[in-house]
């Protein structure tokens, strides 16, 4: 559509659509976050972090797909076991799990974050139970770590992999209250689709070196790390997940197959979920930098199979 007085045209590069690209996944990240918030239940939420011990990281790197899958399953099975055995719960919980493989320094550090409400569903008696007055306490950290380690070792043996000679005894599970869970989900959503580092955190790039900033988790202060260009590329690429592996999963009554159950809980518990329509939400239009009108595609340049086109010339030509 053309508007009088404005024939401005711009070239917009094609989005690669890769789940590790910081440019292409903001829309998907927002949709994921809205879907999770729509499943909220009236209970205190907790953020549980299950970390793969350092002694197992070499094995994990050599067998990424089975170990990452085991890490997520073992985390869920651990909280499921504790929820079923807890005197105040005794039922099936729900959890949102997100796999991370990096620290803020971009080092290799596989771990899983679980956001779960202190609530369960007793399918046999058809009851909804919550752990009232949890006060920041859900389960024992030490007990969680013991069960988690046992499940990891059992999973490694079942997969036919050889565990290390020495297995750590240190605690590798953290559990803390996150109120309604919204802030924790927002934080996880940011890291879920944007890649392991934001472009604005790359401070400088030159003379064969890359400097990037990160926040130290212990001091809560910003620090700068300088590495060679090749090493920086390696730091980023080591966190690219194997094909077909899902980084985010929903378990228990928060599983995508339990939409009707969640809707019934909202009615019975008189909870009005956020009014969102993530499934049909459209991507924001591209506006003209001159007149502000919505632009439309007039020409698309796609790279041919045999004749390469310079990267700067690939994309879609927009006009108003």
C-alpha positions in Angstrom: 0.0 0.0 0.0 1.4 3.4 -1.0 0.9 6.7 0.8 1.3 10.0 -0.8 4.5 11.8 0.0 6.4 8.8 1.3 8.0 6.2 -1.0 10.7 5.2 1.5 12.1 1.7 1.2 14.3 -0.3 3.6 16.0 -3.7 3.4 15.3 -6.0 6.3 17.5 -9.1 6.7 15.7 -12.4 6.9 15.4 -13.9 10.4 17.3 -17.1 10.7 14.7 -18.5 13.1 17.3 -20.4 15.1 16.4 -20.9 18.8 19.9 -19.8 19.8 19.7 -16.5 17.9 19.3 -13.3 20.1 17.5 -11.5 17.2 14.9 -14.0 16.1 13.3 -15.3 19.3 11.8 -12.4 21.2 8.3 -13.1 19.9 8.5 -16.8 20.8 9.9 -15.9 24.2 6.9 -13.6 24.9 4.5 -16.3 23.8 6.1 -18.9 26.0 5.9 -16.6 29.0 2.3 -15.7 28.4 1.4 -19.4 28.2 3.1 -20.2 31.5 1.5 -17.2 33.3 -1.9 -18.3 32.1 -1.5 -21.6 34.0 -0.9 -19.9 37.3 -2.6 -21.4 40.4 -3.2 -19.8 43.8 -0.2 -21.2 45.7 3.3 -20.2 46.8 5.8 -20.8 44.0 9.4 -22.2 44.4 12.4 -22.1 42.2 14.5 -25.3 42.4 17.8 -25.6 40.7 19.4 -29.0 40.0 23.0 -28.8 39.0 25.0 -31.5 37.3 28.1 -32.1 39.4 31.5 -31.0 38.0 32.7 -34.6 38.0 30.0 -35.5 35.5 30.5 -32.7 33.0 33.0 -34.5 30.9 30.6 -37.4 30.6 27.8 -34.9 29.8 29.8 -33.2 27.1 30.6 -36.5 25.4 26.9 -37.7 25.6 24.9 -34.5 25.6 21.5 -35.6 24.4 21.0 -38.6 26.9 22.6 -36.7 29.8 20.6 -33.5 29.3 17.4 -35.5 29.0 18.3 -37.5 32.1 19.0 -34.2 34.0 15.5 -32.9 33.3 13.8 -36.2 34.0 15.7 -36.8 37.2 14.9 -33.3 38.4 11.2 -33.8 37.8 11.1 -37.3 39.3 12.8 -36.0 42.4 10.2 -33.3 43.2 7.5 -35.7 42.2 8.7 -38.3 44.7 9.0 -35.7 47.5 5.5 -34.3 46.7 3.9 -37.7 46.9 5.6 -38.5 50.2 5.0 -35.1 51.8 2.4 -35.2 54.6 0.8 -32.0 53.5 0.8 -32.7 49.8 0.5 -36.4 48.9 -0.2 -35.9 45.2 1.1 -35.1 41.7 2.7 -31.7 41.5 3.2 -29.5 38.4 6.5 -27.9 37.3 8.0 -25.8 34.5 11.5 -27.0 33.7 14.1 -25.0 31.7 17.6 -26.4 30.9 20.6 -24.2 31.0 24.2 -25.2 30.1 26.1 -22.0 30.8 27.1 -19.7 33.6 27.1 -15.9 33.2 30.8 -16.3 32.3 29.7 -18.6 29.5 31.5 -21.6 31.1 30.0 -25.1 30.7 27.7 -25.7 33.6 24.6 -27.8 32.9 21.7 -27.3 35.3 17.9 -27.3 35.3 15.6 -24.7 36.8 12.2 -25.9 38.0 9.4 -23.4 38.8 6.7 -25.2 40.7 3.8 -24.3 43.0 3.6 -25.8 46.5 0.4 -27.6 45.4 -0.6 -31.0 44.1 -3.6 -32.8 42.7 -4.7 -36.1 44.3 -6.1 -37.9 41.3 -7.5 -40.8 43.3 -9.6 -38.6 45.7 -9.9 -35.8 43.2 -8.5 -33.2 45.7 -6.5 -30.1 45.4 -3.9 -29.6 48.1 -1.5 -26.8 48.9 1.3 -26.5 51.4 -0.1 -23.6 53.4 2.3 -21.4 55.3 5.3 -22.8 53.6 7.2 -19.7 54.6 10.0 -20.1 52.1 10.4 -23.9 52.8 9.3 -26.6 50.5 11.6 -29.6 50.8 15.0 -30.3 52.5 17.9 -29.3 50.3 20.1 -32.2 51.5 17.3 -34.8 51.0 16.6 -33.5 47.5 20.3 -33.7 46.6 20.6 -37.3 47.8 17.6 -38.5 45.8 18.7 -36.5 42.8 22.2 -38.0 42.8 20.7 -41.5 43.1 18.5 -40.9 40.1 21.3 -39.5 38.0 23.5 -42.5 38.8 20.7 -44.9 38.1 20.0 -43.2 34.8 23.6 -43.2 33.7 23.8 -47.0 34.4 20.5 -47.6 32.6 21.9 -45.7 29.5 25.0 -48.0 29.5 27.4 -45.2 30.3 30.3 -45.5 32.6 30.1 -43.1 35.6 33.3 -41.4 36.9 35.3 -43.2 39.6 34.7 -40.4 42.1 31.2 -39.0 42.6 30.7 -35.8 44.7 28.9 -35.6 48.0 28.4 -31.9 48.0 24.9 -30.4 47.8 23.9 -29.6 44.2 20.3 -28.6 44.7 18.9 -25.2 45.6 15.3 -24.4 46.6 13.9 -20.9 47.3 10.5 -19.2 47.4 9.6 -16.9 44.5 6.2 -15.7 45.6 3.7 -16.0 42.7 6.4 -17.2 40.3 6.0 -14.5 37.7 9.4 -12.9 38.2 11.1 -16.3 38.0 9.3 -17.1 34.8 10.2 -13.7 33.3 13.8 -14.3 34.1 13.8 -17.8 32.6 11.9 -16.5 29.6 14.6 -14.0 28.8 17.3 -16.7 28.8 15.2 -19.3 27.0 15.2 -17.9 23.5 17.8 -15.2 23.3 21.0 -17.3 23.3 23.7 -17.3 25.9 24.7 -13.7 25.7 23.2 -10.4 24.6 24.9 -8.3 22.0 25.0 -5.3 24.3 27.0 -7.3 26.8 29.9 -7.6 24.3 31.9 -4.6 25.3 34.6 -4.6 22.6 35.9 -6.7 19.8 39.2 -6.0 18.2 42.9 -7.1 17.9 41.8 -10.7 18.0 40.1 -10.4 21.4 36.6 -10.1 22.7 35.6 -8.4 25.9 32.2 -9.1 27.4 30.6 -8.2 30.7 28.6 -10.4 33.1 27.2 -10.2 36.6 29.0 -12.1 39.3 26.3 -14.1 41.1 28.2 -14.1 44.4 29.1 -10.3 44.5 26.1 -9.1 42.4 28.7 -6.8 40.6 29.4 -6.5 36.9 32.7 -7.9 35.7 34.5 -8.0 32.4 36.1 -11.1 30.8 38.5 -10.9 28.0 39.2 -13.9 25.7 40.5 -14.5 22.2 38.1 -14.3 19.3 38.3 -18.1 18.6 37.8 -18.9 22.3 34.8 -16.6 22.5 33.2 -18.5 19.5 33.9 -21.7 21.3 32.3 -20.4 24.5 29.1 -19.7 22.6 29.0 -22.8 20.4 29.5 -25.2 23.3 26.0 -24.3 24.5 24.2 -25.1 21.2 21.9 -27.9 22.1 21.6 -31.1 20.1 19.0 -31.3 17.4 15.5 -32.3 18.7 16.3 -31.6 22.4 13.6 -29.4 24.0 15.1 -26.9 26.4 11.8 -26.2 28.2 9.3 -28.8 29.4 6.1 -28.8 31.5 5.4 -31.7 33.9 2.5 -32.8 36.0 -0.7 -30.8 36.0 1.1 -28.0 34.2 1.6 -30.2 31.1 0.1 -28.9 27.9 -2.3 -31.8 27.8 -3.9 -30.6 31.1 -5.5 -27.4 29.7 -9.0 -28.5 30.7 -7.8 -29.4 34.2 -6.2 -26.0 34.6 -9.4 -24.3 33.4 -11.4 -26.4 35.9 -9.0 -25.4 38.7 -9.4 -21.7 37.8 -13.2 -22.0 38.0 -13.3 -24.0 41.3 -10.6 -21.9 43.0 -12.2 -18.7 41.6 -9.0 -17.5 40.0 -9.2 -15.2 37.0 -6.1 -15.9 34.8 -4.5 -13.1 32.8 -6.4 -12.4 29.6 -4.0 -13.3 26.9 -4.3 -14.9 23.5 -0.7 -16.1 22.8 -1.8 -18.7 20.2 -3.2 -16.1 17.9 -0.9 -13.1 18.7 0.5 -11.6 15.6 4.1 -10.4 15.2 4.4 -6.6 15.5 4.4 -4.8 12.1 7.4 -3.0 10.7 6.8 0.7 10.7 8.3 3.2 8.3 11.0 5.3 10.0 9.9 8.4 8.0 6.1 8.5 8.3 5.3 5.7 10.8 3.0 3.8 8.4 2.9 0.0 8.3 5.3 -1.2 5.7 4.7 -4.1 3.2 7.0 -6.4 1.3 7.5 -5.5 -2.3 10.5 -7.8 -3.1 12.2 -10.8 -1.5 15.8 -11.7 -2.1 16.4 -15.4 -1.3 19.9 -16.9 -1.7 19.9 -19.3 -4.7 21.3 -22.8 -4.4 24.3 -22.3 -6.7 24.8 -18.5 -7.0 25.6 -16.9 -3.6 24.2 -13.5 -2.8 26.2 -11.2 -0.4 24.8 -11.2 3.1 24.1 -7.5 3.0 21.8 -8.0 0.0 19.7 -10.9 1.4 16.4 -10.0 2.9 13.0 -8.5 2.1 12.5 -5.0 0.6 9.8 -3.1 2.5 7.9 0.0 1.4 4.8 2.0 2.4 
